[in-house]
């Protein structure tokens, strides 16, 4: 460039733009919209980071509104594009459990109706697997259909019945030792058709329920939870590489389950967390009982 004239004048002449227009645009004060965007983008990115980087436009907008940020849905979408952030994407399901053709099976008491009138009326459970450098890790979740609360879970290096029993024990510890009218629904995997599984459920008053073999829709709720567990944690945007050990995955799952139950916004619940949904239910029940007592 030595010996050549430098500046914007030649560029403006080529583009047929007056140099004064360039200097006016360069020195112009930022618009109110630009100033507002500069304030909102760090807040949105902070919320996105705090939620495992998994929220898309709708949930990030809902989370921002809950946090007291005055923002619209389309504005959230525009600022997410400007910040180059996006929600997690789910992948196809891989079959994990294997049916035992010789084992007796419990009837299907759910019939794809994954709803409940109160907590501890319907639990659903399933297994999934996660590859690690130290071998395959298997994960079992027990989910309350009323609030989508994960009431029990277990991560292990095997998929024997013991890991399912451990998950049930956690559910007993978190939800109480006995529940009337509780159904526990699963697929036809050998872990869920075992005698010990049925006996453990009987101890808490639960009735086993099993869907048909090879039909994912019969256990769709549990498989949905497995799906977004993998999309949000296992292969989530916040994850930089493969898991090293089963123990690493177990520790991370502990944090994810806590976030899932206390902070994650669920569209089925009106975009509130399971804990908040259950607390609202029990508050209504307490008010009704108080009114009955007054009468």
HELIX and SHEET records of a PDB file:
HELIX    1   1 UNK A    9  UNK A   15  1                                   7    
HELIX    2   2 UNK A   19  UNK A   27  1                                   9    
HELIX    3   3 UNK A   32  UNK A   50  1                                  19    
HELIX    4   4 UNK A   57  UNK A   66  1                                  10    
HELIX    5   5 UNK A   73  UNK A   83  1                                  11    
HELIX    6   6 UNK A  161  UNK A  175  1                                  15    
HELIX    7   7 UNK A  190  UNK A  192  5                                   3    
HELIX    8   8 UNK A  195  UNK A  203  1                                   9    
HELIX    9   9 UNK A  216  UNK A  219  5                                   4    
HELIX   10  10 UNK A  220  UNK A  229  1                                  10    
HELIX   11  11 UNK A  230  UNK A  234  3                                   5    
HELIX   12  12 UNK A  246  UNK A  262  1                                  17    
HELIX   13  13 UNK A  267  UNK A  269  5                                   3    
HELIX   14  14 UNK A  274  UNK A  294  1                                  21    
SHEET    1   A 5 UNK A 150  UNK A 156  0                                        
SHEET    2   A 5 UNK A 135  UNK A 144 -1                                        
SHEET    3   A 5 UNK A 122  UNK A 132 -1                                        
SHEET    4   A 5 UNK A 182  UNK A 186  1                                        
SHEET    5   A 5 UNK A 206  UNK A 210  1                                        
END                                                                             
